Amino acid sequence: MVGRTVLHYQVLEKLGAGGMGEIYKAQDTRLNRFVAIKVLTSAATGDPDRRRRFIQEAQAASALNHPNIITIHDIVTDGGTDFMVMEFVSGKTLVDLIPKGGLRGPQVLKYSVQMADALQAAHNAGIVHRDLKPGNVMVTESGLVKILDFGLAKLTDRGPLNTLSPNDATLTMAEAPLTVEGSIIGTVSYMSPEQAQGKKVDTRSDIFTFGVVLYEMVTGARAFGGDSTLTTLSAILRDDVRPVAEFAPEAPPQLELVIRRCLKKSPDDRWQTMKDVLMALSALKHESDSGMLHRTRLMGPPPPRPGGQPVGQKRMGVPGPVLAAALSALIVLGAIAGGTVWWKRHHQPPAPAEAVVAQPAEPSPVPAPPEASDAKAPDAKAPEASADEAMTNDSVIQMVEAKVSANQIVAQIRASKTTQFVLTQAELIRLAKAKVPDSVIESMRDPKHAASSTPPPANAPAPKAAPKQEPPPPQPVPLPTPAPPPPPQPAPTVASAATAPAPPPSQPGNPKAATVSVKIPDSTGFKIALAEDIPDSADKDQPLRFTATEDVHVGDNVVIAKGATVTGAIVDSGKRRILGVQVSKMTLKLTAVDAVDGSKLNLRALATRRPEGSFRDVDTGKAKPKGVAAAAGSEYLAYVDGDQTVSVHK
């Protein structure tokens, strides 16, 4: 065909080939434009019924005037062969564009909204595509989506199942974006259950197939696959897809819900019209464009920063975790720089000449040891260098680790114009582990009314510091030497600091430790890790133990602390065999997790609740030792089962 002229179309090169024919790029010599020409196979051309239906389908598809549907220009006959002349689209198919791990969320929504709009237009015209797949979706360099081969899948209706090739005949434009002929119409991996059973299909079949393509766009993996055509068809009819979060943890859970509803086995349980799907995806795209959608799916909305941009939100294509790490590094560097400036301001030699004479042996640039700095703390002014910086739990811990005295930290808190302290139970435990003094924690509760004479921490006794403040005997300067009387006072105050502070917020008697009820929405997801190996020999109902791998937030409240215990059990041991062939997989369920208030929250192992129970496979697909079904440390996703409430300290 290459080099041949069909009427006024000069054939230039071959683009692809498939079961129904071949596609060539050609030059329209009349209108001076490139077109794509599909040439029917001789078998299809020689069948009068197929030829009649070919023309009918071409007429129906050509009636669709939509920017996301390929345009059919003409049907011509030359030398007894039928040709379909179509719009030539320069770009790549989704097969070429979907990387390992899937496309980014904004790209998925950009492409899927266009695809849904095109399918809605086709359904309104009474056309069911029946062969939607990544190889039939072209994307131009400008991001415009074009769906190919509309309605042509209806041409292939009779033929043995074994005519389908072992690789399920998924063909791209570079190979052949054409429909495979067979009694089961379409491409095997992208069929709906009713297609797989050879039943009559309607527009809801396209909705299922659209969900399969959408799943692959998000995860980079096929929703249904197998070693052969029969195993693939069996998976479509029987198996549920693996959770999206296993492949793309940052994918928005709202998008996963849209996909899962598309993939319901029964047509009555799916979205009923493509218009409904389009509206759902358009709403998500609007949230994505406004920057409100793309944050980590496992954590609630992070606390706002002074600039108004939530930590972890994607900007300029930078992933949330990378942005958060960079911001943390900047905060640490800022704290170090601020501490250096503050040290130089407040540890210079005293201005009076007598003081200089009194301490000639101590050069001013040499920083004093922790004991000396604690002794000098009462004379320190409120630092001004960081007054505009927001104080957080992390900045307090950093100052404690840098051996800054309690008085200086309190002064820093009082001088700060903005504070963002979080004193939940989990945060109090973290502060205690970092050895933050009780006096500092009390100041964090009420920053603007912190006592100006906060006692030093217990590890800085005053008797050691007092001699460093005493000038030599010959000097008349020791006016400040009424310092010796304080030594008896710090002892009781230090003791009282350890014993007399207000009870921790977890104690109900503390009036400042008010609690609020926080509602945890159904399907809130978080990561958990297996605490110990699950052997292949595990029996049904064997208890399992996991731990939460990170804090779970609702708003700015921690409701489930990192390290919280999660319980579960084996549902199916996977030992059922028929005629020596294993017919079941080992599955597990999740039951409960410890919340921050000590209560138990009900859990399930899947994002959606099912009548038969929310179970998932034990096997995560990761490497594991011999005889082990899942190794300790294997990560899973847990979901809160139903709306539940936790009491959280303010």
C-alpha positions in Angstrom: 0.0 0.0 0.0 2.9 2.4 0.7 3.4 4.6 -2.4 0.0 3.7 -3.8 -2.6 6.5 -4.5 -6.2 5.8 -3.5 -8.3 8.3 -5.4 -6.7 11.6 -4.2 -5.0 10.1 -1.2 -1.3 9.3 -1.5 -0.3 6.6 1.0 2.9 7.5 2.8 3.6 5.1 5.6 2.1 2.3 7.7 1.0 3.2 11.2 -0.4 -0.1 12.5 -2.2 -3.4 11.9 -4.7 -5.5 13.7 -7.6 -8.0 13.4 -9.9 -5.8 11.3 -7.4 -4.2 9.0 -4.4 -1.9 8.6 -3.9 1.9 9.2 -1.8 4.1 7.0 -0.8 7.7 7.0 -1.7 9.4 3.8 -1.6 12.8 2.1 -4.9 14.4 0.9 -3.7 16.0 -2.3 -6.9 18.0 -2.7 -6.9 19.7 0.7 -3.2 19.4 1.3 -3.5 17.7 4.7 -2.5 14.5 6.4 -5.1 11.8 7.1 -5.3 8.3 8.4 -6.7 5.6 6.2 -8.0 2.3 7.5 -8.1 -0.5 5.0 -10.5 -3.3 5.7 -9.2 -6.9 5.5 -10.2 -8.9 2.4 -12.4 -11.1 4.7 -14.3 -8.1 6.0 -14.7 -6.5 2.6 -15.9 -9.8 1.1 -18.7 -10.2 3.6 -21.7 -8.1 2.5 -23.2 -8.0 5.9 -20.0 -6.8 7.5 -19.6 -4.2 4.8 -23.1 -2.9 5.4 -22.6 -2.7 9.1 -19.2 -1.1 8.6 -20.8 1.7 6.7 -23.6 2.1 9.2 -21.1 2.3 12.1 -18.9 4.8 10.2 -22.0 7.0 9.6 -22.9 6.9 13.2 -19.4 7.7 14.4 -19.0 10.5 11.8 -22.1 12.1 13.2 -20.3 12.7 16.5 -18.9 16.2 16.5 -16.7 16.3 19.6 -13.2 17.7 20.1 -12.1 14.5 22.0 -13.4 12.0 19.4 -11.5 11.3 16.2 -13.2 12.6 13.1 -14.2 10.4 10.2 -13.9 12.3 6.9 -15.1 9.8 4.4 -15.6 6.2 3.3 -14.3 5.4 -0.2 -14.0 2.3 -2.4 -11.1 1.7 -4.8 -10.4 -1.5 -6.7 -13.1 -3.4 -4.7 -11.5 -2.5 -1.4 -13.2 -0.3 1.2 -11.2 2.5 2.9 -12.2 4.7 5.9 -10.6 8.1 5.9 -10.1 9.6 9.3 -8.5 12.6 11.0 -4.7 12.1 11.5 -3.7 12.7 15.1 -0.1 13.3 16.0 0.8 12.3 19.6 1.2 9.4 21.9 -1.2 6.8 23.2 -1.8 6.3 26.9 0.2 3.0 26.6 3.3 5.2 25.9 2.4 7.9 28.5 1.6 5.8 31.6 4.8 5.3 33.5 5.5 2.7 36.2 3.7 3.9 39.3 1.1 5.7 37.3 0.5 9.3 36.2 0.4 12.3 38.6 -3.0 13.1 39.9 -3.5 16.4 37.9 -2.6 14.6 34.7 -5.1 11.8 35.4 -7.9 14.2 36.1 -7.0 16.3 33.0 -7.1 13.3 30.6 -10.0 11.4 32.3 -12.4 14.4 32.2 -11.9 14.7 28.5 -12.4 11.0 28.0 -15.6 11.0 30.1 -16.9 14.0 28.1 -16.3 12.1 24.8 -18.0 8.9 26.0 -21.0 10.9 27.3 -21.4 12.4 23.8 -21.2 9.0 22.2 -23.7 7.5 24.6 -26.1 10.4 24.0 -25.9 9.5 20.3 -26.6 5.8 21.1 -23.1 4.5 20.5 -21.3 2.1 22.9 -17.6 2.0 22.3 -17.0 -1.5 23.7 -13.2 -1.4 23.1 -11.9 1.4 25.2 -8.3 0.8 26.2 -5.1 2.8 26.6 -4.1 2.0 23.0 -7.3 3.6 21.7 -6.7 6.9 23.6 -4.3 9.4 21.9 -2.9 12.5 23.6 -1.5 15.3 21.6 1.5 17.4 22.6 -0.9 20.1 23.9 -2.6 17.6 26.2 -5.8 17.2 24.0 -7.3 13.7 24.2 -8.6 11.9 21.2 -10.5 8.6 21.5 -10.1 6.3 18.5 -12.2 3.5 16.9 -15.6 4.6 18.1 -18.2 2.0 17.5 -15.9 -0.2 15.5 -15.8 -2.9 18.2 -19.4 -3.7 17.2 -18.1 -5.1 13.9 -16.6 -8.2 15.5 -19.3 -10.4 16.8 -18.7 -14.1 15.8 -15.6 -16.2 16.1 -14.1 -18.8 18.5 -12.6 -17.6 21.8 -9.3 -19.1 21.1 -8.7 -16.6 18.3 -7.7 -14.2 21.0 -3.9 -14.2 21.3 -2.2 -15.2 24.6 -1.1 -11.7 25.3 -4.8 -10.7 25.1 -4.2 -8.8 21.9 -3.8 -5.4 23.5 -2.5 -3.3 20.6 -1.3 0.3 20.5 -1.5 2.8 17.7 2.1 1.9 16.9 1.1 -1.7 16.5 -2.6 -1.8 15.8 -5.3 -0.1 17.8 -8.0 -2.4 16.3 -10.5 -4.6 17.9 -9.8 -8.3 18.1 -12.4 -10.5 16.5 -14.1 -13.1 18.6 -17.4 -14.1 20.2 -16.4 -12.0 23.2 -16.1 -8.5 21.8 -13.3 -6.3 22.8 -9.8 -6.5 24.4 -9.7 -9.1 27.1 -8.0 -7.1 29.9 -10.5 -4.2 29.5 -13.8 -6.0 29.2 -16.7 -5.6 31.5 -18.1 -8.7 33.2 -21.1 -8.7 30.9 -18.8 -8.6 27.9 -16.7 -11.4 29.3 -19.9 -13.6 29.6 -21.0 -12.7 26.1 -24.1 -10.9 27.3 -25.9 -7.9 25.8 -24.1 -4.7 26.9 -25.2 -1.1 27.3 -23.5 2.2 28.1 -22.7 0.9 31.6 -20.3 -1.5 30.0 -18.2 1.4 28.8 -18.3 2.8 32.4 -16.7 -0.4 33.7 -14.1 -0.3 31.0 -13.5 3.4 31.7 -12.8 2.5 35.3 -10.3 -0.1 34.2 -8.4 2.4 32.1 -8.6 5.0 34.9 -7.2 2.5 37.4 -4.2 1.8 35.1 -3.6 5.6 34.7 -3.5 6.1 38.5 -1.5 3.0 39.4 0.5 2.1 36.3 -0.7 -1.5 36.7 -3.5 -3.4 35.0 -6.7 -3.8 37.0 -7.1 -7.4 35.8 -4.5 -9.7 34.4 -3.6 -13.3 34.1 -1.3 -15.8 32.4 -3.9 -16.6 29.8 -7.2 -15.4 28.3 -9.2 -17.6 30.6 -7.5 -16.6 33.8 -7.9 -12.9 32.8 -11.6 -13.4 32.1 -11.9 -15.3 35.4 -10.3 -12.3 37.3 -12.8 -9.9 35.7 -15.7 -12.0 36.8 -14.5 -12.9 40.2 -11.7 -10.8 41.7 -11.7 -7.3 43.1 -8.8 -4.9 42.1 -6.0 -4.3 44.6 -6.3 -1.1 46.5 -5.0 1.9 44.6 -2.9 3.0 47.6 -0.7 -0.1 47.3 0.6 1.3 44.0 0.0 5.1 44.5 -0.2 6.0 48.2 -0.6 9.7 47.4 -3.6 9.2 45.1 -6.6 11.1 46.4 -9.1 8.7 48.2 -12.0 10.5 46.5 -10.6 9.4 43.1 -10.3 5.8 44.3 -13.9 5.9 45.3 -14.9 7.0 41.8 -12.8 4.2 40.3 -14.2 1.5 42.6 -17.8 2.5 41.8 -17.0 2.2 38.1 -15.7 -1.3 38.7 -18.7 -2.8 40.4 -19.4 -6.3 38.9 -23.1 -5.7 38.6 -24.1 -2.9 36.1 -26.8 -1.8 38.6 -24.2 -1.0 41.2 -22.1 1.2 39.0 -22.5 4.8 38.0 -25.6 4.7 35.8 -24.6 7.3 33.3 -21.3 8.7 32.0 -22.7 12.1 32.9 -22.5 11.2 36.6 -18.9 10.0 36.2 -18.0 13.3 34.4 -19.6 15.4 37.2 -17.7 13.5 39.9 -14.3 13.9 38.0 -15.0 17.5 37.2 -15.5 18.3 40.8 -12.2 16.6 41.7 -10.4 18.4 39.0 -11.8 21.7 40.3 -10.4 20.9 43.8 -7.1 19.8 42.2 -6.8 23.1 40.2 -7.5 25.1 43.4 -4.8 23.2 45.3 -7.2 21.6 47.8 -7.1 18.0 46.7 -3.5 16.8 46.4 -2.3 16.2 49.9 -1.2 13.0 51.5 -4.2 10.6 51.6 -3.1 9.1 55.0 -3.0 12.4 56.9 -5.7 14.9 57.5 -5.2 18.5 56.5 -1.9 19.6 58.1 -1.8 22.7 60.4 -1.6 26.0 58.4 1.7 27.9 58.2 1.8 31.6 58.6 2.0 32.0 54.8 -1.3 30.2 54.4 0.2 27.2 52.4 -0.4 23.9 54.2 2.7 21.8 54.7 2.9 18.9 52.3 0.8 20.5 49.6 2.2 20.1 46.1 3.5 23.3 44.4 5.2 23.6 41.1 5.2 19.8 40.8 7.2 19.2 43.9 6.0 16.2 46.0 4.6 17.0 49.4 7.1 15.0 51.4 10.1 16.6 49.6 8.6 20.1 50.2 8.0 19.3 53.9 11.6 18.1 54.3 13.0 21.2 52.7 10.8 23.4 55.0 12.0 21.5 58.0 15.6 22.0 57.0 15.0 25.8 56.5 13.4 25.9 60.0 16.4 24.2 61.6 18.8 26.5 59.8 16.8 29.5 60.8 16.7 28.4 64.4 20.5 27.9 64.4 21.1 31.3 62.8 18.7 33.0 65.3 20.3 31.2 68.2 23.8 32.4 67.1 22.6 36.0 66.8 20.9 35.8 70.1 24.0 34.3 71.8 26.3 37.1 70.5 23.8 39.8 71.7 23.3 38.5 75.2 26.7 37.0 76.0 29.0 39.9 75.2 31.1 41.3 78.1 29.3 43.9 80.3 29.7 47.5 79.2 31.1 49.0 82.5 34.9 49.1 82.8 34.8 47.6 86.3 33.2 44.4 84.9 35.8 44.1 82.2 38.5 44.3 84.9 36.6 41.9 87.1 36.7 39.1 84.5 39.8 39.5 82.5 40.4 35.8 82.1 37.2 35.1 80.2 37.3 36.2 76.5 33.9 37.2 75.3 33.7 35.1 72.1 34.0 31.8 74.1 30.5 30.5 74.9 29.9 29.6 78.5 29.1 26.0 79.5 25.4 25.1 80.1 25.7 25.7 83.8 26.9 29.2 83.3 24.3 30.0 80.7 21.6 28.8 83.1 23.0 31.1 85.8 23.0 34.1 83.5 19.5 33.4 82.2 17.6 35.6 84.7 19.5 38.6 83.4 18.7 37.9 79.7 16.4 40.1 77.8 13.5 38.7 75.7 15.2 37.9 72.4 14.2 40.1 69.5 15.9 38.3 66.7 13.2 35.6 66.4 10.2 37.6 67.6 8.6 37.3 64.2 9.2 33.6 63.8 6.4 31.2 64.7 7.3 29.0 67.7 6.3 25.3 67.4 6.9 22.1 69.4 9.8 21.3 67.1 11.6 24.7 67.7 11.3 24.1 71.5 12.8 20.7 71.2 15.6 22.0 69.1 16.5 24.6 71.7 16.4 22.0 74.4 18.8 19.8 72.4 21.1 22.8 71.9 21.3 23.1 75.8 19.5 26.4 75.8 18.3 27.1 79.4 14.6 26.9 80.4 14.5 30.7 81.2 15.8 31.5 77.8 13.3 29.2 76.1 10.5 30.8 78.1 11.7 34.3 77.1 11.8 33.2 73.5 8.2 31.9 73.8 7.0 35.2 75.3 8.8 37.3 72.7 7.3 35.3 69.7 4.4 37.0 68.1 3.1 33.7 66.7 2.9 30.4 68.5 1.6 27.1 67.0 2.0 24.7 70.0 0.2 21.4 69.9 -0.2 19.8 73.4 -2.1 16.6 72.6 -1.3 13.5 74.5 1.0 12.2 71.8 2.9 15.5 71.6 3.3 15.7 75.4 4.9 12.3 75.3 7.2 13.5 72.6 8.1 16.6 74.6 8.8 14.5 77.7 11.1 12.2 75.7 13.0 15.2 74.5 13.5 16.3 78.2 11.6 19.6 77.8 11.3 21.1 81.3 7.9 21.3 82.9 8.2 25.0 83.3 8.6 25.3 79.5 5.6 23.1 78.8 3.5 25.3 81.2 4.7 28.4 79.2 3.7 26.7 76.0 0.1 26.3 77.4 -0.2 30.0 78.1 2.6 31.8 76.1 1.7 35.4 76.8 1.3 34.9 80.5 4.4 32.8 81.2 6.1 33.7 84.4 9.1 36.0 83.8 11.1 34.3 86.6 10.7 30.7 85.4 13.0 28.5 87.5 16.0 26.8 85.8 15.8 23.1 85.1 16.8 20.6 87.7 20.0 19.6 86.0 21.5 23.2 86.4 21.8 23.7 90.2 22.4 27.3 91.2 25.3 26.7 93.6 27.6 25.9 90.7 26.6 29.0 88.8 26.9 31.4 91.7 30.7 31.4 92.0 31.0 32.3 88.3 29.0 35.5 89.0 31.1 36.5 92.0 33.8 39.1 91.1 37.2 38.8 92.8 37.4 40.0 96.4 39.5 43.1 95.6 36.8 44.5 93.3 34.2 46.7 94.8 31.8 45.8 92.1 30.1 42.8 93.8 26.9 44.8 94.2 25.1 41.9 92.5 26.6 39.5 95.1 23.4 39.3 96.9 23.4 36.2 94.6 24.6 33.9 97.4 21.2 34.1 99.2 19.4 32.6 96.2 21.1 29.2 96.6 18.8 28.0 99.3 15.8 29.2 97.2 16.5 27.3 93.9 16.5 24.0 95.7 12.9 24.1 96.8 11.8 25.8 93.6 13.7 23.1 91.6 12.0 20.5 93.7 8.7 22.1 93.2 9.3 22.3 89.5 9.5 18.5 89.4 6.6 17.9 91.8 4.3 20.8 91.8 3.5 21.6 88.2 0.0 21.4 87.0 -1.1 17.8 86.2 -0.4 16.6 82.6 -3.3 17.2 80.2 -4.2 13.5 80.4 -5.3 14.0 84.0 -9.0 15.0 84.2 -8.3 17.3 87.2 -6.4 19.8 85.2 -8.6 22.8 84.3 -6.3 23.7 81.4 -6.4 20.3 79.9 -9.9 20.7 78.3 -10.8 18.0 75.8 -12.8 18.2 72.6 -14.6 15.4 70.7 -13.1 14.9 67.2 -15.1 12.9 64.6 -13.0 10.5 62.5 -14.8 10.0 59.2 -15.5 6.5 57.8 -12.8 5.2 55.4 -10.0 7.3 57.0 -6.9 5.4 55.9 -3.5 5.1 57.4 -0.4 2.8 57.0 0.3 0.0 59.4 3.2 -2.5 59.6 3.1 -6.2 60.6 4.7 -6.7 64.0 5.8 -10.3 63.4 6.0 -12.9 60.5 2.9 -14.7 59.4 3.9 -18.3 58.5 2.4 -20.2 55.6 1.0 -22.6 58.2 -1.1 -19.9 59.9 -4.6 -21.2 60.8 -8.0 -19.5 60.5 -8.7 -17.0 63.4 -5.0 -16.7 64.3 -4.6 -13.3 65.9 -2.3 -10.7 64.2 -0.7 -7.6 65.5 0.4 -4.5 63.7 1.6 -1.0 64.6 0.6 2.4 63.1 3.7 3.7 61.2 2.7 7.4 61.6 0.4 9.8 63.3 -3.1 10.1 61.9 -4.6 13.6 61.9 -8.1 14.9 61.7 -7.5 18.6 61.1 -4.7 19.6 63.4 -5.6 16.9 66.0 -3.7 13.6 66.3 -6.3 10.9 66.8 -4.1 7.8 66.3 -0.5 8.1 67.5 2.4 6.6 65.7 3.2 3.2 67.2 -0.4 2.5 68.2 -1.3 -1.2 68.3 -3.6 -2.5 65.6 -5.2 -6.0 65.9 -6.4 -8.4 63.3 -6.8 -12.0 62.5 -6.5 -14.6 59.7 -9.8 -15.1 57.8 -8.9 -17.8 55.4 -5.8 -19.9 55.9 -5.5 -20.5 52.1 -5.3 -24.3 52.6 -8.4 -25.3 50.7 -7.6 -27.6 47.8 -9.7 -29.4 45.2 -8.0 -32.4 43.5 -4.7 -31.2 44.9 -5.1 -27.7 43.5 -5.1 -24.7 45.9 -8.4 -22.8 45.4 -8.1 -20.1 48.0 -5.7 -17.5 49.2 -4.7 -16.6 52.7 -6.6 -13.5 53.7 -6.8 -11.3 56.8 -9.1 -8.8 58.5 -8.4 -5.9 60.8 -10.4 -5.3 63.9 -9.3 -2.4 66.1 -6.7 0.3 66.8 -5.8 2.1 70.0 -6.8 5.8 69.8 -5.0 8.6 71.7 -7.7 8.6 74.4 -7.3 4.9 75.0 -10.5 3.9 73.3 -10.6 1.2 70.5 -11.6 2.3 67.0 -13.1 -0.3 64.7 -11.1 -1.0 61.5 -11.5 -2.8 58.2 -8.9 -3.9 55.6 -10.6 -2.3 52.6 -11.6 1.2 51.7 -15.3 0.2 51.2 -17.4 -2.0 53.4 -18.7 -5.2 51.9 -21.6 -7.5 52.9 -19.3 -10.5 53.1 -16.7 -8.7 55.1 -13.7 -6.5 54.3 -10.9 -8.9 53.8 -7.6 -8.6 51.9 -4.8 -10.9 50.8 -2.0 -11.5 53.2 0.5 -11.6 50.4 1.8 -8.1 49.6 3.8 -9.2 46.5 7.1 -8.4 48.3 10.0 -10.8 48.7 9.8 -12.9 51.9 11.6 -15.8 53.5 10.7 -19.4 52.6 7.7 -20.7 54.7 6.5 -17.1 55.4 3.3 -15.7 54.0 4.1 -12.1 55.0 7.3 -10.9 56.8 7.4 -8.6 59.8 7.5 -5.0 58.7 5.2 -5.6 55.7 3.1 -2.6 55.1 -0.7 -2.6 54.7 -3.5 0.0 54.7 -6.1 0.2 57.5 -9.4 2.0 57.2 -11.6 3.4 60.0 -14.9 1.4 59.9 -17.7 3.9 60.3 -17.8 7.4 61.7 -16.2 7.3 65.2 -15.4 9.9 67.9 -12.2 10.4 69.9 -11.6 12.7 72.9 -8.6 14.9 72.2 -6.9 17.4 74.5 -6.8 20.9 73.2 
